[in-house]
């Protein structure tokens, strides 16, 4: 069982949305942010952090490879 999770993202806007939640139900990410907000209420510790976009370049290149071959 996972009791502590650390999540690093390179998008400040995403961190803001996860922190404050979405107030507009028609936003493209509403369902996803709502689900994550629900999961954050479980009995575990989740730490969010931001990393520079350049530091996340390997993940971006892997995603591009997976999506486009």
Predicted model as a PDB file, atoms N, CA, C, CB and O in Angstrom, pLDDT in the B-factor column:
MODEL        1                                                                  
ATOM      1  N   UNK A   1       0.831  -1.197   0.000  1.00 79.00           N  
ATOM      2  CA  UNK A   1       0.000   0.000   0.000  1.00 79.00           C  
ATOM      3  C   UNK A   1       0.866   1.248   0.000  1.00 79.00           C  
ATOM      4  CB  UNK A   1      -0.940   0.005   1.209  1.00 79.00           C  
ATOM      5  O   UNK A   1       1.811   1.362   0.781  1.00 79.00           O  
ATOM      6  N   UNK A   2       0.545   2.161  -0.861  1.00 81.00           N  
ATOM      7  CA  UNK A   2       1.269   3.430  -0.930  1.00 81.00           C  
ATOM      8  C   UNK A   2       0.663   4.384   0.089  1.00 81.00           C  
ATOM      9  CB  UNK A   2       1.215   4.041  -2.370  1.00 81.00           C  
ATOM     10  O   UNK A   2      -0.545   4.623   0.082  1.00 81.00           O  
ATOM     11  N   UNK A   3       1.491   4.924   0.955  1.00 89.00           N  
ATOM     12  CA  UNK A   3       1.040   5.877   1.968  1.00 89.00           C  
ATOM     13  C   UNK A   3       1.613   7.265   1.752  1.00 89.00           C  
ATOM     14  CB  UNK A   3       1.413   5.385   3.344  1.00 89.00           C  
ATOM     15  O   UNK A   3       1.107   8.245   2.298  1.00 89.00           O  
ATOM     16  N   UNK A   4       2.670   7.348   0.956  1.00 91.00           N  
ATOM     17  CA  UNK A   4       3.284   8.639   0.679  1.00 91.00           C  
ATOM     18  C   UNK A   4       3.674   8.675  -0.796  1.00 91.00           C  
ATOM     19  CB  UNK A   4       4.525   8.888   1.601  1.00 91.00           C  
ATOM     20  O   UNK A   4       4.316   7.757  -1.306  1.00 91.00           O  
ATOM     21  N   UNK A   5       3.274   9.749  -1.468  1.00 87.00           N  
ATOM     22  CA  UNK A   5       3.524   9.886  -2.892  1.00 87.00           C  
ATOM     23  C   UNK A   5       4.049  11.284  -3.157  1.00 87.00           C  
ATOM     24  CB  UNK A   5       2.243   9.605  -3.720  1.00 87.00           C  
ATOM     25  O   UNK A   5       3.501  12.263  -2.650  1.00 87.00           O  
ATOM     26  N   UNK A   6       5.101  11.382  -3.944  1.00 88.00           N  
ATOM     27  CA  UNK A   6       5.647  12.676  -4.337  1.00 88.00           C  
ATOM     28  C   UNK A   6       5.501  12.811  -5.842  1.00 88.00           C  
ATOM     29  CB  UNK A   6       7.139  12.825  -3.900  1.00 88.00           C  
ATOM     30  O   UNK A   6       5.962  11.955  -6.597  1.00 88.00           O  
ATOM     31  N   UNK A   7       4.861  13.885  -6.278  1.00 82.00           N  
ATOM     32  CA  UNK A   7       4.582  14.111  -7.685  1.00 82.00           C  
ATOM     33  C   UNK A   7       5.236  15.410  -8.116  1.00 82.00           C  
ATOM     34  CB  UNK A   7       3.062  14.144  -7.954  1.00 82.00           C  
ATOM     35  O   UNK A   7       4.977  16.468  -7.542  1.00 82.00           O  
ATOM     36  N   UNK A   8       6.083  15.325  -9.129  1.00 83.00           N  
ATOM     37  CA  UNK A   8       6.739  16.515  -9.662  1.00 83.00           C  
ATOM     38  C   UNK A   8       6.224  16.767 -11.068  1.00 83.00           C  
ATOM     39  CB  UNK A   8       8.287  16.358  -9.658  1.00 83.00           C  
ATOM     40  O   UNK A   8       6.200  15.866 -11.907  1.00 83.00           O  
ATOM     41  N   UNK A   9       5.812  18.003 -11.314  1.00 81.00           N  
ATOM     42  CA  UNK A   9       5.315  18.391 -12.625  1.00 81.00           C  
ATOM     43  C   UNK A   9       6.050  19.639 -13.086  1.00 81.00           C  
ATOM     44  CB  UNK A   9       3.785  18.632 -12.594  1.00 81.00           C  
ATOM     45  O   UNK A   9       6.640  20.360 -12.280  1.00 81.00           O  
ATOM     46  N   UNK A  10       6.009  19.886 -14.386  1.00 79.00           N  
ATOM     47  CA  UNK A  10       6.679  21.068 -14.917  1.00 79.00           C  
ATOM     48  C   UNK A  10       5.685  22.144 -15.335  1.00 79.00           C  
ATOM     49  CB  UNK A  10       7.551  20.687 -16.097  1.00 79.00           C  
ATOM     50  O   UNK A  10       6.049  23.085 -16.041  1.00 79.00           O  
ATOM     51  N   UNK A  11       4.440  22.013 -14.906  1.00 78.00           N  
ATOM     52  CA  UNK A  11       3.409  22.975 -15.284  1.00 78.00           C  
ATOM     53  C   UNK A  11       2.861  23.672 -14.030  1.00 78.00           C  
ATOM     54  CB  UNK A  11       2.263  22.271 -16.066  1.00 78.00           C  
ATOM     55  O   UNK A  11       2.147  23.065 -13.232  1.00 78.00           O  
ATOM     56  N   UNK A  12       3.204  24.941 -13.875  1.00 80.00           N  
ATOM     57  CA  UNK A  12       2.714  25.720 -12.732  1.00 80.00           C  
ATOM     58  C   UNK A  12       1.194  25.771 -12.701  1.00 80.00           C  
ATOM     59  CB  UNK A  12       3.277  27.138 -12.774  1.00 80.00           C  
ATOM     60  O   UNK A  12       0.586  25.711 -11.632  1.00 80.00           O  
ATOM     61  N   UNK A  13       0.588  25.881 -13.865  1.00 79.00           N  
ATOM     62  CA  UNK A  13      -0.862  25.974 -13.944  1.00 79.00           C  
ATOM     63  C   UNK A  13      -1.531  24.722 -13.389  1.00 79.00           C  
ATOM     64  CB  UNK A  13      -1.298  26.206 -15.383  1.00 79.00           C  
ATOM     65  O   UNK A  13      -2.560  24.809 -12.719  1.00 79.00           O  
ATOM     66  N   UNK A  14      -0.952  23.562 -13.666  1.00 78.00           N  
ATOM     67  CA  UNK A  14      -1.505  22.315 -13.158  1.00 78.00           C  
ATOM     68  C   UNK A  14      -1.432  22.277 -11.639  1.00 78.00           C  
ATOM     69  CB  UNK A  14      -0.765  21.114 -13.757  1.00 78.00           C  
ATOM     70  O   UNK A  14      -2.392  21.871 -10.984  1.00 78.00           O  
ATOM     71  N   UNK A  15      -0.319  22.690 -11.078  1.00 79.00           N  
ATOM     72  CA  UNK A  15      -0.210  22.738  -9.621  1.00 79.00           C  
ATOM     73  C   UNK A  15      -1.260  23.659  -9.023  1.00 79.00           C  
ATOM     74  CB  UNK A  15       1.184  23.198  -9.205  1.00 79.00           C  
ATOM     75  O   UNK A  15      -1.855  23.343  -7.992  1.00 79.00           O  
ATOM     76  N   UNK A  16      -1.485  24.780  -9.659  1.00 79.00           N  
ATOM     77  CA  UNK A  16      -2.495  25.721  -9.185  1.00 79.00           C  
ATOM     78  C   UNK A  16      -3.890  25.097  -9.226  1.00 79.00           C  
ATOM     79  CB  UNK A  16      -2.464  27.003 -10.025  1.00 79.00           C  
ATOM     80  O   UNK A  16      -4.668  25.244  -8.284  1.00 79.00           O  
ATOM     81  N   UNK A  17      -4.199  24.404 -10.312  1.00 77.00           N  
ATOM     82  CA  UNK A  17      -5.499  23.748 -10.433  1.00 77.00           C  
ATOM     83  C   UNK A  17      -5.676  22.655  -9.384  1.00 77.00           C  
ATOM     84  CB  UNK A  17      -5.664  23.160 -11.829  1.00 77.00           C  
ATOM     85  O   UNK A  17      -6.753  22.517  -8.805  1.00 77.00           O  
ATOM     86  N   UNK A  18      -4.625  21.880  -9.140  1.00 77.00           N  
ATOM     87  CA  UNK A  18      -4.703  20.815  -8.144  1.00 77.00           C  
ATOM     88  C   UNK A  18      -4.858  21.383  -6.743  1.00 77.00           C  
ATOM     89  CB  UNK A  18      -3.466  19.929  -8.214  1.00 77.00           C  
ATOM     90  O   UNK A  18      -5.523  20.792  -5.893  1.00 77.00           O  
ATOM     91  N   UNK A  19      -4.242  22.529  -6.510  1.00 75.00           N  
ATOM     92  CA  UNK A  19      -4.305  23.158  -5.195  1.00 75.00           C  
ATOM     93  C   UNK A  19      -5.664  23.795  -4.927  1.00 75.00           C  
ATOM     94  CB  UNK A  19      -3.216  24.201  -5.066  1.00 75.00           C  
ATOM     95  O   UNK A  19      -6.220  23.651  -3.839  1.00 75.00           O  
ATOM     96  N   UNK A  20      -6.191  24.496  -5.918  1.00 74.00           N  
ATOM     97  CA  UNK A  20      -7.422  25.257  -5.688  1.00 74.00           C  
ATOM     98  C   UNK A  20      -8.673  24.575  -6.241  1.00 74.00           C  
ATOM     99  CB  UNK A  20      -7.292  26.621  -6.302  1.00 74.00           C  
ATOM    100  O   UNK A  20      -9.790  24.920  -5.856  1.00 74.00           O  
ATOM    101  N   UNK A  21      -8.491  23.619  -7.133  1.00 69.00           N  
ATOM    102  CA  UNK A  21      -9.627  22.967  -7.762  1.00 69.00           C  
ATOM    103  C   UNK A  21     -10.182  23.823  -8.877  1.00 69.00           C  
ATOM    104  CB  UNK A  21     -10.710  22.670  -6.738  1.00 69.00           C  
ATOM    105  O   UNK A  21      -9.828  24.995  -9.011  1.00 69.00           O  
ATOM    106  N   UNK A  22     -11.049  23.237  -9.673  1.00 68.00           N  
ATOM    107  CA  UNK A  22     -11.669  23.965 -10.778  1.00 68.00           C  
ATOM    108  C   UNK A  22     -13.058  24.415 -10.361  1.00 68.00           C  
ATOM    109  CB  UNK A  22     -11.738  23.089 -12.057  1.00 68.00           C  
ATOM    110  O   UNK A  22     -13.816  23.661  -9.752  1.00 68.00           O  
ATOM    111  N   UNK A  23     -13.370  25.630 -10.691  1.00 73.00           N  
ATOM    112  CA  UNK A  23     -14.687  26.173 -10.364  1.00 73.00           C  
ATOM    113  C   UNK A  23     -15.633  26.118 -11.562  1.00 73.00           C  
ATOM    114  CB  UNK A  23     -14.556  27.611  -9.873  1.00 73.00           C  
ATOM    115  O   UNK A  23     -16.835  26.335 -11.416  1.00 73.00           O  
ATOM    116  N   UNK A  24     -15.088  25.825 -12.756  1.00 72.00           N  
ATOM    117  CA  UNK A  24     -15.890  25.824 -13.971  1.00 72.00           C  
ATOM    118  C   UNK A  24     -16.074  24.395 -14.479  1.00 72.00           C  
ATOM    119  CB  UNK A  24     -15.233  26.704 -15.055  1.00 72.00           C  
ATOM    120  O   UNK A  24     -15.126  23.806 -14.999  1.00 72.00           O  
ATOM    121  N   UNK A  25     -17.273  23.823 -14.341  1.00 75.00           N  
ATOM    122  CA  UNK A  25     -17.488  22.424 -14.735  1.00 75.00           C  
ATOM    123  C   UNK A  25     -17.352  22.163 -16.230  1.00 75.00           C  
ATOM    124  CB  UNK A  25     -18.842  21.989 -14.294  1.00 75.00           C  
ATOM    125  O   UNK A  25     -17.325  21.003 -16.642  1.00 75.00           O  
ATOM    126  N   UNK A  26     -17.265  23.204 -17.054  1.00 79.00           N  
ATOM    127  CA  UNK A  26     -17.134  23.008 -18.489  1.00 79.00           C  
ATOM    128  C   UNK A  26     -15.679  23.063 -18.955  1.00 79.00           C  
ATOM    129  CB  UNK A  26     -17.945  24.048 -19.223  1.00 79.00           C  
ATOM    130  O   UNK A  26     -15.402  22.952 -20.150  1.00 79.00           O  
ATOM    131  N   UNK A  27     -14.761  23.233 -18.021  1.00 77.00           N  
ATOM    132  CA  UNK A  27     -13.332  23.259 -18.356  1.00 77.00           C  
ATOM    133  C   UNK A  27     -12.918  21.873 -18.842  1.00 77.00           C  
ATOM    134  CB  UNK A  27     -12.466  23.700 -17.124  1.00 77.00           C  
ATOM    135  O   UNK A  27     -13.410  20.864 -18.338  1.00 77.00           O  
ATOM    136  N   UNK A  28     -12.015  21.824 -19.818  1.00 82.00           N  
ATOM    137  CA  UNK A  28     -11.575  20.544 -20.395  1.00 82.00           C  
ATOM    138  C   UNK A  28     -11.003  19.588 -19.358  1.00 82.00           C  
ATOM    139  CB  UNK A  28     -10.540  20.793 -21.465  1.00 82.00           C  
ATOM    140  O   UNK A  28     -11.135  18.373 -19.503  1.00 82.00           O  
ATOM    141  N   UNK A  29     -10.376  20.113 -18.324  1.00 80.00           N  
ATOM    142  CA  UNK A  29      -9.735  19.265 -17.322  1.00 80.00           C  
ATOM    143  C   UNK A  29     -10.574  19.052 -16.064  1.00 80.00           C  
ATOM    144  CB  UNK A  29      -8.419  19.858 -16.938  1.00 80.00           C  
ATOM    145  O   UNK A  29     -10.083  18.483 -15.088  1.00 80.00           O  
ATOM    146  N   UNK A  30     -11.829  19.498 -16.071  1.00 83.00           N  
ATOM    147  CA  UNK A  30     -12.644  19.442 -14.854  1.00 83.00           C  
ATOM    148  C   UNK A  30     -12.747  18.034 -14.280  1.00 83.00           C  
ATOM    149  CB  UNK A  30     -14.031  19.972 -15.140  1.00 83.00           C  
ATOM    150  O   UNK A  30     -12.536  17.836 -13.084  1.00 83.00           O  
ATOM    151  N   UNK A  31     -13.066  17.059 -15.119  1.00 85.00           N  
ATOM    152  CA  UNK A  31     -13.267  15.688 -14.627  1.00 85.00           C  
ATOM    153  C   UNK A  31     -11.974  15.148 -14.017  1.00 85.00           C  
ATOM    154  CB  UNK A  31     -13.749  14.758 -15.774  1.00 85.00           C  
ATOM    155  O   UNK A  31     -11.997  14.549 -12.942  1.00 85.00           O  
ATOM    156  N   UNK A  32     -10.860  15.356 -14.693  1.00 84.00           N  
ATOM    157  CA  UNK A  32      -9.581  14.869 -14.193  1.00 84.00           C  
ATOM    158  C   UNK A  32      -9.212  15.533 -12.866  1.00 84.00           C  
ATOM    159  CB  UNK A  32      -8.483  15.116 -15.226  1.00 84.00           C  
ATOM    160  O   UNK A  32      -8.829  14.846 -11.919  1.00 84.00           O  
ATOM    161  N   UNK A  33      -9.323  16.853 -12.789  1.00 83.00           N  
ATOM    162  CA  UNK A  33      -8.986  17.567 -11.561  1.00 83.00           C  
ATOM    163  C   UNK A  33      -9.933  17.164 -10.434  1.00 83.00           C  
ATOM    164  CB  UNK A  33      -9.040  19.091 -11.787  1.00 83.00           C  
ATOM    165  O   UNK A  33      -9.507  17.033  -9.286  1.00 83.00           O  
ATOM    166  N   UNK A  34     -11.202  16.967 -10.747  1.00 84.00           N  
ATOM    167  CA  UNK A  34     -12.171  16.524  -9.741  1.00 84.00           C  
ATOM    168  C   UNK A  34     -11.790  15.150  -9.187  1.00 84.00           C  
ATOM    169  CB  UNK A  34     -13.590  16.480 -10.343  1.00 84.00           C  
ATOM    170  O   UNK A  34     -11.837  14.936  -7.976  1.00 84.00           O  
ATOM    171  N   UNK A  35     -11.415  14.226 -10.059  1.00 85.00           N  
ATOM    172  CA  UNK A  35     -11.015  12.879  -9.624  1.00 85.00           C  
ATOM    173  C   UNK A  35      -9.760  12.931  -8.752  1.00 85.00           C  
ATOM    174  CB  UNK A  35     -10.767  11.972 -10.846  1.00 85.00           C  
ATOM    175  O   UNK A  35      -9.690  12.262  -7.721  1.00 85.00           O  
ATOM    176  N   UNK A  36      -8.775  13.723  -9.163  1.00 83.00           N  
ATOM    177  CA  UNK A  36      -7.542  13.843  -8.378  1.00 83.00           C  
ATOM    178  C   UNK A  36      -7.855  14.465  -7.024  1.00 83.00           C  
ATOM    179  CB  UNK A  36      -6.482  14.692  -9.133  1.00 83.00           C  
ATOM    180  O   UNK A  36      -7.329  14.011  -6.007  1.00 83.00           O  
ATOM    181  N   UNK A  37      -8.696  15.489  -6.985  1.00 81.00           N  
ATOM    182  CA  UNK A  37      -9.076  16.119  -5.716  1.00 81.00           C  
ATOM    183  C   UNK A  37      -9.742  15.112  -4.796  1.00 81.00           C  
ATOM    184  CB  UNK A  37     -10.014  17.309  -5.960  1.00 81.00           C  
ATOM    185  O   UNK A  37      -9.493  15.107  -3.590  1.00 81.00           O  
ATOM    186  N   UNK A  38     -10.588  14.257  -5.360  1.00 84.00           N  
ATOM    187  CA  UNK A  38     -11.237  13.202  -4.573  1.00 84.00           C  
ATOM    188  C   UNK A  38     -10.202  12.237  -4.007  1.00 84.00           C  
ATOM    189  CB  UNK A  38     -12.260  12.436  -5.434  1.00 84.00           C  
ATOM    190  O   UNK A  38     -10.273  11.861  -2.837  1.00 84.00           O  
ATOM    191  N   UNK A  39      -9.248  11.840  -4.831  1.00 83.00           N  
ATOM    192  CA  UNK A  39      -8.221  10.896  -4.394  1.00 83.00           C  
ATOM    193  C   UNK A  39      -7.316  11.496  -3.324  1.00 83.00           C  
ATOM    194  CB  UNK A  39      -7.387  10.447  -5.582  1.00 83.00           C  
ATOM    195  O   UNK A  39      -6.802  10.771  -2.472  1.00 83.00           O  
ATOM    196  N   UNK A  40      -7.115  12.813  -3.359  1.00 81.00           N  
ATOM    197  CA  UNK A  40      -6.253  13.454  -2.365  1.00 81.00           C  
ATOM    198  C   UNK A  40      -6.846  13.390  -0.963  1.00 81.00           C  
ATOM    199  CB  UNK A  40      -6.003  14.901  -2.748  1.00 81.00           C  
ATOM    200  O   UNK A  40      -6.135  13.609   0.019  1.00 81.00           O  
ATOM    201  N   UNK A  41      -8.123  13.096  -0.859  1.00 83.00           N  
ATOM    202  CA  UNK A  41      -8.785  13.000   0.442  1.00 83.00           C  
ATOM    203  C   UNK A  41      -8.589  11.631   1.091  1.00 83.00           C  
ATOM    204  CB  UNK A  41     -10.268  13.288   0.290  1.00 83.00           C  
ATOM    205  O   UNK A  41      -8.968  11.429   2.245  1.00 83.00           O  
ATOM    206  N   UNK A  42      -8.005  10.702   0.359  1.00 86.00           N  
ATOM    207  CA  UNK A  42      -7.739   9.377   0.922  1.00 86.00           C  
ATOM    208  C   UNK A  42      -6.702   9.494   2.032  1.00 86.00           C  
ATOM    209  CB  UNK A  42      -7.254   8.392  -0.176  1.00 86.00           C  
ATOM    210  O   UNK A  42      -6.096  10.550   2.213  1.00 86.00           O  
ATOM    211  N   UNK A  43      -6.503   8.427   2.760  1.00 86.00           N  
ATOM    212  CA  UNK A  43      -5.574   8.423   3.883  1.00 86.00           C  
ATOM    213  C   UNK A  43      -4.152   8.169   3.408  1.00 86.00           C  
ATOM    214  CB  UNK A  43      -5.982   7.371   4.912  1.00 86.00           C  
ATOM    215  O   UNK A  43      -3.615   7.073   3.569  1.00 86.00           O  
ATOM    216  N   UNK A  44      -3.557   9.190   2.824  1.00 88.00           N  
ATOM    217  CA  UNK A  44      -2.179   9.126   2.392  1.00 88.00           C  
ATOM    218  C   UNK A  44      -1.638  10.535   2.291  1.00 88.00           C  
ATOM    219  CB  UNK A  44      -2.048   8.383   1.050  1.00 88.00           C  
ATOM    220  O   UNK A  44      -2.393  11.504   2.376  1.00 88.00           O  
ATOM    221  N   UNK A  45      -0.355  10.651   2.113  1.00 90.00           N  
ATOM    222  CA  UNK A  45       0.301  11.938   1.986  1.00 90.00           C  
ATOM    223  C   UNK A  45       0.768  12.105   0.549  1.00 90.00           C  
ATOM    224  CB  UNK A  45       1.488  12.064   2.977  1.00 90.00           C  
ATOM    225  O   UNK A  45       1.471  11.253   0.006  1.00 90.00           O  
ATOM    226  N   UNK A  46       0.368  13.212  -0.057  1.00 86.00           N  
ATOM    227  CA  UNK A  46       0.787  13.511  -1.422  1.00 86.00           C  
ATOM    228  C   UNK A  46       1.489  14.866  -1.404  1.00 86.00           C  
ATOM    229  CB  UNK A  46      -0.436  13.511  -2.415  1.00 86.00           C  
ATOM    230  O   UNK A  46       0.938  15.864  -0.939  1.00 86.00           O  
ATOM    231  N   UNK A  47       2.705  14.879  -1.915  1.00 87.00           N  
ATOM    232  CA  UNK A  47       3.494  16.108  -1.981  1.00 87.00           C  
ATOM    233  C   UNK A  47       3.655  16.478  -3.442  1.00 87.00           C  
ATOM    234  CB  UNK A  47       4.887  15.940  -1.284  1.00 87.00           C  
ATOM    235  O   UNK A  47       4.129  15.680  -4.250  1.00 87.00           O  
ATOM    236  N   UNK A  48       3.251  17.706  -3.773  1.00 84.00           N  
ATOM    237  CA  UNK A  48       3.391  18.199  -5.136  1.00 84.00           C  
ATOM    238  C   UNK A  48       4.583  19.134  -5.211  1.00 84.00           C  
ATOM    239  CB  UNK A  48       2.105  18.915  -5.602  1.00 84.00           C  
ATOM    240  O   UNK A  48       4.812  19.938  -4.307  1.00 84.00           O  
ATOM    241  N   UNK A  49       5.330  19.026  -6.276  1.00 85.00           N  
ATOM    242  CA  UNK A  49       6.462  19.910  -6.485  1.00 85.00           C  
ATOM    243  C   UNK A  49       6.567  20.290  -7.945  1.00 85.00           C  
ATOM    244  CB  UNK A  49       7.753  19.256  -6.010  1.00 85.00           C  
ATOM    245  O   UNK A  49       6.027  19.616  -8.822  1.00 85.00           O  
ATOM    246  N   UNK A  50       7.268  21.377  -8.191  1.00 85.00           N  
ATOM    247  CA  UNK A  50       7.467  21.824  -9.561  1.00 85.00           C  
ATOM    248  C   UNK A  50       8.931  21.683  -9.928  1.00 85.00           C  
ATOM    249  CB  UNK A  50       6.997  23.279  -9.743  1.00 85.00           C  
ATOM    250  O   UNK A  50       9.818  22.012  -9.141  1.00 85.00           O  
ATOM    251  N   UNK A  51       9.169  21.191 -11.127  1.00 83.00           N  
ATOM    252  CA  UNK A  51      10.526  21.092 -11.645  1.00 83.00           C  
ATOM    253  C   UNK A  51      10.598  21.921 -12.927  1.00 83.00           C  
ATOM    254  CB  UNK A  51      10.935  19.596 -11.905  1.00 83.00           C  
ATOM    255  O   UNK A  51       9.578  22.133 -13.583  1.00 83.00           O  
ATOM    256  N   UNK A  52      11.770  22.383 -13.283  1.00 83.00           N  
ATOM    257  CA  UNK A  52      11.904  23.145 -14.527  1.00 83.00           C  
ATOM    258  C   UNK A  52      11.540  22.291 -15.741  1.00 83.00           C  
ATOM    259  CB  UNK A  52      13.333  23.682 -14.671  1.00 83.00           C  
ATOM    260  O   UNK A  52      11.770  21.082 -15.753  1.00 83.00           O  
ATOM    261  N   UNK A  53      10.984  22.919 -16.737  1.00 77.00           N  
ATOM    262  CA  UNK A  53      10.583  22.216 -17.957  1.00 77.00           C  
ATOM    263  C   UNK A  53      11.757  21.460 -18.577  1.00 77.00           C  
ATOM    264  CB  UNK A  53      10.002  23.205 -18.973  1.00 77.00           C  
ATOM    265  O   UNK A  53      11.594  20.334 -19.047  1.00 77.00           O  
ATOM    266  N   UNK A  54      12.934  22.074 -18.580  1.00 79.00           N  
ATOM    267  CA  UNK A  54      14.113  21.428 -19.168  1.00 79.00           C  
ATOM    268  C   UNK A  54      14.473  20.136 -18.449  1.00 79.00           C  
ATOM    269  CB  UNK A  54      15.301  22.377 -19.141  1.00 79.00           C  
ATOM    270  O   UNK A  54      14.960  19.192 -19.071  1.00 79.00           O  
ATOM    271  N   UNK A  55      14.239  20.091 -17.156  1.00 77.00           N  
ATOM    272  CA  UNK A  55      14.562  18.891 -16.383  1.00 77.00           C  
ATOM    273  C   UNK A  55      13.622  17.745 -16.714  1.00 77.00           C  
ATOM    274  CB  UNK A  55      14.505  19.190 -14.892  1.00 77.00           C  
ATOM    275  O   UNK A  55      13.927  16.586 -16.430  1.00 77.00           O  
ATOM    276  N   UNK A  56      12.499  18.057 -17.303  1.00 77.00           N  
ATOM    277  CA  UNK A  56      11.516  17.040 -17.636  1.00 77.00           C  
ATOM    278  C   UNK A  56      11.583  16.649 -19.114  1.00 77.00           C  
ATOM    279  CB  UNK A  56      10.122  17.532 -17.290  1.00 77.00           C  
ATOM    280  O   UNK A  56      10.670  16.000 -19.626  1.00 77.00           O  
ATOM    281  N   UNK A  57      12.641  17.034 -19.787  1.00 81.00           N  
ATOM    282  CA  UNK A  57      12.768  16.810 -21.226  1.00 81.00           C  
ATOM    283  C   UNK A  57      12.757  15.321 -21.588  1.00 81.00           C  
ATOM    284  CB  UNK A  57      14.048  17.452 -21.737  1.00 81.00           C  
ATOM    285  O   UNK A  57      12.215  14.956 -22.631  1.00 81.00           O  
ATOM    286  N   UNK A  58      13.331  14.465 -20.766  1.00 80.00           N  
ATOM    287  CA  UNK A  58      13.350  13.031 -21.065  1.00 80.00           C  
ATOM    288  C   UNK A  58      11.920  12.500 -21.112  1.00 80.00           C  
ATOM    289  CB  UNK A  58      14.187  12.254 -20.009  1.00 80.00           C  
ATOM    290  O   UNK A  58      11.578  11.727 -22.006  1.00 80.00           O  
ATOM    291  N   UNK A  59      11.095  12.899 -20.173  1.00 79.00           N  
ATOM    292  CA  UNK A  59       9.704  12.446 -20.156  1.00 79.00           C  
ATOM    293  C   UNK A  59       8.962  12.944 -21.389  1.00 79.00           C  
ATOM    294  CB  UNK A  59       8.995  12.927 -18.880  1.00 79.00           C  
ATOM    295  O   UNK A  59       8.162  12.210 -21.971  1.00 79.00           O  
ATOM    296  N   UNK A  60       9.220  14.182 -21.791  1.00 78.00           N  
ATOM    297  CA  UNK A  60       8.570  14.723 -22.982  1.00 78.00           C  
ATOM    298  C   UNK A  60       9.008  13.978 -24.239  1.00 78.00           C  
ATOM    299  CB  UNK A  60       8.877  16.214 -23.122  1.00 78.00           C  
ATOM    300  O   UNK A  60       8.181  13.685 -25.103  1.00 78.00           O  
ATOM    301  N   UNK A  61      10.279  13.674 -24.350  1.00 85.00           N  
ATOM    302  CA  UNK A  61      10.767  12.944 -25.518  1.00 85.00           C  
ATOM    303  C   UNK A  61      10.195  11.525 -25.557  1.00 85.00           C  
ATOM    304  CB  UNK A  61      12.302  12.896 -25.514  1.00 85.00           C  
ATOM    305  O   UNK A  61       9.859  11.020 -26.628  1.00 85.00           O  
ATOM    306  N   UNK A  62      10.087  10.889 -24.401  1.00 84.00           N  
ATOM    307  CA  UNK A  62       9.500   9.551 -24.337  1.00 84.00           C  
ATOM    308  C   UNK A  62       8.031   9.592 -24.756  1.00 84.00           C  
ATOM    309  CB  UNK A  62       9.635   8.967 -22.915  1.00 84.00           C  
ATOM    310  O   UNK A  62       7.568   8.713 -25.482  1.00 84.00           O  
ATOM    311  N   UNK A  63       7.313  10.591 -24.310  1.00 83.00           N  
ATOM    312  CA  UNK A  63       5.906  10.728 -24.689  1.00 83.00           C  
ATOM    313  C   UNK A  63       5.768  10.925 -26.199  1.00 83.00           C  
ATOM    314  CB  UNK A  63       5.258  11.907 -23.937  1.00 83.00           C  
ATOM    315  O   UNK A  63       4.914  10.303 -26.831  1.00 83.00           O  
ATOM    316  N   UNK A  64       6.595  11.776 -26.770  1.00 89.00           N  
ATOM    317  CA  UNK A  64       6.550  11.997 -28.212  1.00 89.00           C  
ATOM    318  C   UNK A  64       6.842  10.698 -28.963  1.00 89.00           C  
ATOM    319  CB  UNK A  64       7.554  13.090 -28.622  1.00 89.00           C  
ATOM    320  O   UNK A  64       6.194  10.401 -29.966  1.00 89.00           O  
ATOM    321  N   UNK A  65       7.799   9.938 -28.489  1.00 89.00           N  
ATOM    322  CA  UNK A  65       8.150   8.660 -29.124  1.00 89.00           C  
ATOM    323  C   UNK A  65       6.964   7.692 -29.036  1.00 89.00           C  
ATOM    324  CB  UNK A  65       9.415   8.036 -28.450  1.00 89.00           C  
ATOM    325  O   UNK A  65       6.633   7.019 -30.012  1.00 89.00           O  
ATOM    326  N   UNK A  66       6.329   7.627 -27.865  1.00 89.00           N  
ATOM    327  CA  UNK A  66       5.203   6.712 -27.687  1.00 89.00           C  
ATOM    328  C   UNK A  66       3.998   7.119 -28.526  1.00 89.00           C  
ATOM    329  CB  UNK A  66       4.811   6.648 -26.223  1.00 89.00           C  
ATOM    330  O   UNK A  66       3.277   6.263 -29.039  1.00 89.00           O  
ATOM    331  N   UNK A  67       3.780   8.418 -28.664  1.00 90.00           N  
ATOM    332  CA  UNK A  67       2.626   8.879 -29.423  1.00 90.00           C  
ATOM    333  C   UNK A  67       2.816   8.789 -30.924  1.00 90.00           C  
ATOM    334  CB  UNK A  67       2.312  10.284 -29.053  1.00 90.00           C  
ATOM    335  O   UNK A  67       1.889   8.440 -31.656  1.00 90.00           O  
ATOM    336  N   UNK A  68       4.019   9.103 -31.382  1.00 92.00           N  
ATOM    337  CA  UNK A  68       4.233   9.222 -32.812  1.00 92.00           C  
ATOM    338  C   UNK A  68       5.215   8.216 -33.407  1.00 92.00           C  
ATOM    339  CB  UNK A  68       4.703  10.579 -33.109  1.00 92.00           C  
ATOM    340  O   UNK A  68       5.429   8.185 -34.619  1.00 92.00           O  
ATOM    341  N   UNK A  69       5.810   7.394 -32.542  1.00 81.00           N  
ATOM    342  CA  UNK A  69       6.726   6.365 -33.036  1.00 81.00           C  
ATOM    343  C   UNK A  69       8.017   6.906 -33.323  1.00 81.00           C  
ATOM    344  CB  UNK A  69       6.220   5.706 -34.223  1.00 81.00           C  
ATOM    345  O   UNK A  69       8.911   6.176 -33.749  1.00 81.00           O  
TER     346      UNK A  69                                                      
ENDMDL                                                                          
END                                                                             
